[in-house]
Amino acid sequence: MYAVDLSPVPLAYAAFNARRLGVGGRLTPLRGSWYEPLEAAGVRQLAGVVSNPPYIPSTEMPGLQAEVGR
């Protein structure tokens, strides 16, 4: 498994939680944006992707692109 994030803090939490749950050896944290760190690590194909997008306050929803608001 790979965990990708631009910020080191969420990556540290992900690594800590993986170790705590006994799967630390199966997680590779990578710092960067989207697919760039995976590509740099030599990853060419993924079996699946799970995303935790940023939370957007409902007051900002009307000003977003339609596909983002959905």
Summary of the structure (lengths in Angstrom):
residues: 70
radius of gyration: 14.9
end to end distance: 28.1
largest distance: 42.8
contacts: 127
relative contact order: 0.16
helix: 44%
strand: 11%
